[in-house]
Structure formats: C-alpha cells, structure tokens
Amino acid sequence: MAIEEFADCYGARVQTTVDAIIDDLRNLGADSIRRVVEWNRNLRDSDRALVLALAGIASTVIIKILEKLLGPTAAICFVGLLGGASWALLIRSFTECVDLL
C-alpha cells in the first residue's frame, strides 16, 4: 500500500492521475525513490542547480546519472515519469512524499 499512498501524494503534486504513474512507480520501487531523494539532498546547492538546468535541456544526461545511481531499469522508469512532469516538480514531489513509503 505504501506505493499507492506515495502515488496519490505524487499524483496530486504533478496534477496527473494515479493510474498514469503507478506502474512506473512500482517498477522503480520504494528503495530507488528513497535513493534519489537522498542523492538529491546530499548535493551541494550549486550541483542541485546544475542538475536542474541540465534536466531542462539535456534529459539524457539526467538519465545517465540515474543509471549510475539506480541502474538502467530504474532509470528507464524515470523517463516515463519525466514525460509527465519536469525534473524540478518530480524531485520536489518525491521529496515531499517520500515519508509515505
């Protein structure tokens, strides 16, 4: 149930339906979501700003970073999630909802 609660929280923030995101979230898994949030929290402000800038113009770079952090399968799940939201909205929503996992 934790993934469903997280999906409800995340869906409300990115203004999409839970059905549109729940498969990607299940494939990604709670541990990977927590890992992304922790990675983002540990970035210096300048590095976080760089990732945010890159996300807008070079999503392939973000995917490569996520492949190293999570592995290729989980990184592909992010591609689906990024299709419905910007990186900034995705990471902010993950951070706000991670305690539901």
C-alpha positions, 0 to 999 in steps of 0.5 A, a space after each residue: 500500500 505504501 506505493 499507492 499512498 506515495 502515488 496519490 501524494 505524487 499524483 496530486 503534486 504533478 496534477 496527473 492521475 494515479 493510474 498514469 504513474 503507478 506502474 512506473 512507480 512500482 517498477 522503480 520501487 520504494 528503495 530507488 525513490 528513497 535513493 534519489 531523494 537522498 542523492 538529491 539532498 546530499 548535493 551541494 546547492 550549486 550541483 542541485 542547480 546544475 542538475 536542474 538546468 541540465 534536466 531542462 535541456 539535456 534529459 539524457 544526461 539526467 538519465 545517465 546519472 540515474 543509471 549510475 545511481 539506480 541502474 538502467 531499469 530504474 532509470 528507464 522508469 524515470 523517463 516515463 515519469 519525466 514525460 509527465 512532469 519536469 525534473 524540478 516538480 518530480 524531485 520536489 514531489 518525491 521529496 515531499 512524499 517520500 515519508 509515505 513509503 
